Amino acid sequence: MNILCIVGSPRGEKGNTARLAALVAEGARGEGATVETVYLKGGNVLPCVACDTCHRIGVCPQKDEFEGLKRRLEGADGVILASPNYIFHVSAQLKAFMDRCCGVIHRLAFSGKYGASVVTSGGGGDDPVIDYMNRFLMVTGIRPVGGVHATMGALPQGEFTPGLRDLARELGESLVRNWRDKVTDPETERTIADFGERMRELVGWNRDAWPYEHEHWEAE
């Protein structure tokens, strides 16, 4: 299994989010996966400018790293999304990547992949952020297997406890096993299927403005 780990933290590889994501990646590697990590520190993926070009031709015209990152994710079997909790949401760095996936979402273009979510915070409130990230995975077609979070202010000397380390590694192991065994969850499958029908209808309404996406759904 080939996994792309996307860490949306301005601290990059030195932050708590990267450290927790690395434990998830460690668990995945223990199950035989290959994991590549990308750090979104800011500037390498710019905010969406709502130009609609991706809907018309399938490619974003902005000159940054987004299209390359999208292609790498298209070629992967799974993804680990990781973000600090900034005021009860993902970081601006990860949100910019998510917003740029609007064309991906219209086609559920990452279908067939599996994913997991990782969040760290100073003071908690992480579950809604994980839920949001897993929802994002589903609307791109990815099956989420769960998430792990760390409230750094509650940890001794800001260090992950052995139990938390185990949970993170187990999430990585679960990601690989679910992909390997093609595990499905009825509620997840329903959510993805219902959203796909919603996007098929939306693109149909805008067929003249969004020819690239319309051709995709016509071919389905």
N, C-alpha and C positions, 0 to 999 in steps of 0.2 A: 504494500500500500504506500502510495506517495501522498504526503500531507504537506500542505502549505500553512504555516503558522504566521498570522498577521497580528503584530503587536502595535496597537495604536496609542503609543505613549511618547510624549516629548522627551522622556528620559531614555528612550531606546533600550538597549541591552542592559543598562545599569539600573533600571527601575524595578520596583517590586512586582509590577505586572509581568515584566519579562522573566523574572525569576520564577514566578508561579507557572507561567506558560511553559517554561523550560522543564519543569517537573512533569507536566502533562505530556510534553514531547518525549521525555525520558521513558515514561510508561508505554507510549506508542512504539518507540524504538525497541523496547523489550519484547514486544509482540511481533517484531520483524519489519516495522514500517521505516520508511525513509522520511525524515522531516526537514524541511527547509524553512528558515525563519526570515521574515521581512519586517523591518522596523519603520513605522510611519511616525517620524518625529515632527513632521510639519514641513510643507513646501514640496515634498515629492509627489503628493497627490493633492491637487488644488480643489477648492469647492466647485460644485456644479454651477454653471452659468445659465442653465435653463434654455439652451439654444435649440434643443430638439434634434440636433444633428444625429445623435445616436439612434433615435427612433426612425430617422429617414434612411440612414446608410449603414448603421450598425457599428460605427466607430466614432469616438469622441475626438474633436479637433484640438483639444487643449494639448499643449506641448509639455507633458510631464510623464510620470511613470505609470499612470493608471492603465493604459492599454496593455503594456507589458505585464503588469500585475494581473490583469484580467485574463490574459492568455495563459499565464502560469497556473492560475486557479482553474481554468478550463481543462488544463492537462493533468490536474491533480485528482486524486481519489477522495480526498477529504481536506477539511480546513479546521484550524484552531483559531478562533477569533479571541483576541485579548485586549482589554481596555481598563484603564483606571476609571473609577466612578467619580465623575466630575459633576457635582450638583445633581445627583440622581439620574445621570445619563452617561452615555459613552463619551469619550473625549472628542474634541473637535477634529482631531486627526483621523480617528476611525470614522466619525460621522461623515467627513468629506468623502472617504472611500465608499461608504454605504450610499450616499446620495448620488455618487457618480455611477452606481449600479442600476440606475433607473431603467436603462435599456435591457439589462440582464433580467430585472424583475418583470418587465413586460413580457418576457419570453420564458421565465423560469429556467434560464439558460444553464444553471449549474445542477440541473436535475441528475439524480443518480448518485450524488456524492453524500458523504456523511460529515457531520461537524460537531464541534464542542465549543463552549464559551467559557472564558476566564475573566474574572473581575477582581480588582483589589481596590480598597478604599481606606481612608483614615478612620472613619467612624461608623461604617455599616450602611445599611439600606441597599444592599447589593442585589437582592433577589429580583426586584423589578428590572434592573439593568440586564441581568442574565436572561430574564424572560424576553426582553426587547431584542437582545442579540439572537436568541434562538428563534424568535419570530422572523427576524431578518433572514436567517438561514432558510427557514421554510419558504418564504416568498421568493427566494432565488431558486428553489427546488431542492435544497439540501435538507437531509434528515438529521436533526440534532439528536445527540445521544445524552445530553445533559450539560451541566456546568459546575464550576467550582469557584469559590470566592474566598478572599481573605480580608478581614478587618484588621488592619495593621495596628491600630491603636489599642486593640484588645490582646495583642500578642506580646509575650515576654521579650523585651529588648527588640521588638520589631522583627523577630525571627519566626519563621514558620514552625509550628509544632510538628512532632512526628506524625500525629494523626492527620493533620492537614496535608503533609507531604504524601502520605499514603493515599488520601482522597484524590489528590492531583494525579498521581501516577495511575491510580485505578481508572480515572476518567480517560486517560490516554489509552490504556489497555482496552477499555470498553469501546472506544472509538474504532480501534482496529478490528476487534471481534465482531462488532455490529456490521462493519463493512464486509468482513470476510464471510459472515454467515448470512448476509443480506437480510438482517433483522428489520422488521417493519412494525410500526405501532398504528393501530387503526385510527386513532385520533389525529396523529400526524399525517397519515395518508389522506384523511378526509380534508384536513386543513390545506394541504398542498393542492389536492384535486379541486377543491372549491375555489381557491385563489386562482388556479390556472384557468378555470372557466370564466372567472371575473375578468382576467386579463385578455382572454380570447374575445370577450364581448367588447371590452374597452378599445382594443386595437381595431376591432371590426368597425366601431363607430368612427374611428379616425383613419380608416384605410387609405384615404387619399393623402393625408398629411404624413403618415407613417408607413411608407411602402415596404421598407425592410422588414419591419415586424409583422406587417400583414402577410407578406410572403411566407414568413415562418409559420404562422398559424394556418395558412392555406395548405401548407405541406404536411401538416400534422394529420 
